[in-house]
Amino acid sequence: MSRTIQMKRRSMLTMTLLFTLFCGSVMLTSCAKDEEVIPPIEEEYFKSWNNCEALTALKEYVEDVTNPSSSHFINVEDRIATFDMDGTFVGELCPTYFEYNMLEYRVLDDPSYRDKAPDDVREVAQNIRDFVRNGTPLPSHFDMIHARAAAKAYAGMTIDQFDAYVKDYGAKPANGFKGLTNGGAFYQPMLEVFDYLEDNGFTYYVVSGSDRFICRSLVESIGIAPNRVIGMDVRLVSRNQADQEGVNYTMAKEEDLVRTDSLLIKNLKTNKVLQISQEIGKVPVLSFGNSGGDCSMHNYCLSNKLPCAAFMLIADDDARDHANPEKALKLGEQWKEAGYHVISMKNDFVTIYGPDVEKVDFNFE
């Protein structure tokens, strides 16, 4: 269900309840006995899902822990859910991570920057292009190599400038799809999970290996507040701060915050756990991911003394998405053995990106 429809339905329900209360308190003697009673509006969820084991497990879990009569009841303040982003609710195979694609574009195609890019940053962008177009393996520990290069590539941008750059790139057509943009590649079934959890008193956070400010720019369109996003971070400074430490500098009213080329943290694996502890201050009871980079977050969740569950999404649908089913199915078995519920894009999703999106061949002209 879209958030717009959801808000309209809630508004209608509120008006109905207020009207009913008015009749009951002011017109007790005049309301007819046979007056029609308008039933509550039932919320509709999971229209983009097939009946499946993972969805059943999620619904049974939520129904149990939100039931005040259950011994597994969890107070609202402890209903914390964490979600990885790329490959969990945002497409990562068009043709790779959003932040990788954007760096390749900035360094090799963007006329405002390509002639200014340092050689080491250009090499990283070329690594991505060779991987995407020719299948050339990426260098070892490329996640860190990319993170440092990306810090350099966007250094000097203000927060607003970077946000606009992400959104401009996000508005471009997604390679390998018809009817989809780079910034609109959301898995529709997973957006329904957000709505379901929110309506059942859960607070959810995006905990991604991608740049925090990229994540914020992307999820703004689906109504996720910026303070619900944790990701890779670079050092920020005030415009005129230069090399001075923040404790020694007083920011002026007219100054902007600016990105630097100094990487603070790559938010993967155990770093995700450390950031969750520092920024949320509670152990999640639900965790959603899609890769080995999310296992630490899942295991942290499953260490919770409260009832908890972890879910892994596998990209096993090569008809509607650019996927490697053989690899995905092997990972699925691995995730089951680890105690995670497995979501199959092929079998569990009625649609991935929506009915108007069509997978096509990549075009690298």
Sequence and secondary structure as in RCSB ss.txt:
>XXXX:A:sequence
MSRTIQMKRRSMLTMTLLFTLFCGSVMLTSCAKDEEVIPPIEEEYFKSWNNCEALTALKEYVEDVTNPSSSHFIN
VEDRIATFDMDGTFVGELCPTYFEYNMLEYRVLDDPSYRDKAPDDVREVAQNIRDFVRNGTPLPSHFDMIHARAA
AKAYAGMTIDQFDAYVKDYGAKPANGFKGLTNGGAFYQPMLEVFDYLEDNGFTYYVVSGSDRFICRSLVESIGIA
PNRVIGMDVRLVSRNQADQEGVNYTMAKEEDLVRTDSLLIKNLKTNKVLQISQEIGKVPVLSFGNSGGDCSMHNY
CLSNKLPCAAFMLIADDDARDHANPEKALKLGEQWKEAGYHVISMKNDFVTIYGPDVEKVDFNFE
>XXXX:A:secstr
  HHHHHHHHHHHHHHHHHHHHHHHH TTTS TT            TTB S HHHHHHHHHHHHHT TTSTT   
GGG EEEE  BTTTB   SSS HHHHHHHHHHHT TTTTTT  HHHHHHHHHHHHHHHH     TTHHHHHHHHH
HHHTTT BHHHHHHHHHHHHTSB TTEES BGGG B HHHHHHHHHHHHTT EEEEEEEEEHHHHHHHHGGGT  
GGGEEEEEEEEEETTTTT  GGG    TT  EEEEEEEEE   THHHHHHHHHHT S  SEEEESSGGGHHHHHH
HHT SS  EEEEEE   TTTS   HHHHHHHHHHHHHTT EEEEHHHHBS SS TT EE      
